[in-house]
Amino acid sequence: MLEIGKYNRLEVKKLSAIGAYLASELGDILLPTKYVPEGLHHGEHLKVFVYLDSEDRLIATTLEPKAQVGDFALMEVKDVSPVGAFLEWGLEKDLLVPFSEQPRPMHKGERHLVRVYLDRSERIAASAKIGKFLEKSGAGLKEGQEVTLTFYEFGNLGAKVIIDGRYDGLLFKNELFGRYRTGDSVQGYVKKIRDDGKIDVTLRKGGRQDMSGGRETLLRVLGERGGFLPVGDKSPPELIAEMFRMSKKNFKAVIGNLYREGVIEITREGIRLR
């Protein structure tokens, strides 16, 4: 079945002076000459992206957009018009974000995380109202599960994240190690699924696994920096989080263990491999 706003494999029905006509259940779709691969023959199958042109006709292209319908992607605002903002997404026809789909006004040159969708008229559009596309219940997830987190909003409680491109999650501020921006993706873990189905996530595995991972990270960074780091138990938590992606509490426990094992020495200037 033909999917508008996605990649399709279609058969070449006819070649003409203006391009190749591809067969679909919705009628023949033109692949303009400039996108026709050299040596293409009648009857071959071709992977193309299908969308509506400026006159609402189905059109095919071999160009690769930054996202398909149903995807989340970070895109730059190319222009703003009376109908909304237009994003550069890799195709000749820019992607519209209607004003009604903008939580705050977009401006040229800004980068925004959006969800690509089909509107009621089958036109491809984008929305920056990320939360409405996400599942609010953690059904299908389990605590401790490793997941991919994409940051989409920052607030007083912490960061709202997209979990595996599907679920809505919250990373509390005290779990936010390092500096992240909207659209950044990292690996994390489901920390807790609440009684109401809402999902809390963490960047740490927790327990002994967390300590083991912290040890490996610290030793790796020490090795990369020539065996010395100008940090210690007096260093700001923000610096520890940025360098090692761990809390200061865990950092102190890790260096304490390494010191007792004779792996490092602790000085006024920092920590050093023995």
C-alpha positions, 0 to 999 in steps of 0.5 A: 500500500502506498504511504505518503510521506514515506519511502516506497518501492514502486515499479517503473511503468513508463519512461517519458521526456519529463521523467519516469512514471511509477505505478501505484494503487493511487495512480501513476506517480511522476519521478521527474527526470532530474531524479531518474537514475541513469540506465533505469528501465521499464519494469524495474523497482525503485525506492522513492520518497512520495509526497504532494507537490505545490499543486497537491499532486503525488510526486516522487523523489530519490532525494532523502528527507531528514525525516519521514511521517511519524519521525522526530527530527531537529530541523532549521527554520528556513523562512517564516510566512503568513501561514507558518514557519518553513523548515529545511528538510532535504527536499525542494518543497520546504516543510510547513509548521503551522502557527497552531503547531508552534508552542512559541513563535519560530524565527528564521535560523532557529533549530527546532525538534518537530514531529512529521505528520500528515494533516487532514488533506494528506499534506505533510506538515510538522509540529513542535508540540511534541508531547501530544504525539507521545504515549503517556503510559509505560505499558510495554516498558519495564523498570531497568530497561535500556532505552534511547532518550531524546530531549525535547523540553527543559523545565523546573523539574528537569527534562522531558524526553522521548523514550524510544521514539514513542513514550513520554518520560521525565528525567528529574533535575538531580538525574541530569548529568552534563549539558544537553540541548533539545534534540540531543539523544543519549542512552538511558534507563527506565527508572520507575513506572508510576501507578498512573503510568507516567515514566521516570528515567535515569542516565545511570544503571543504578546499584553495583552496575552504576558504581562499576560503570563510574569506575570504568568511566573515571579510569578511561578519562584519566587515561585520556588525560595523561593519568592526571585530572585536576578534580577532587571531592571539593570540585563543583557537582556541575563539573563532575557531571559534565566530565563523568556523567555521574553525581558527586556522591558517586564520584567520591565513592568511586575515587575512594574505592580506587584510592583504597585499592592503590589504583590512584593517589589523591593530592591537593591538585587532583587525582593521579594514576599510580 
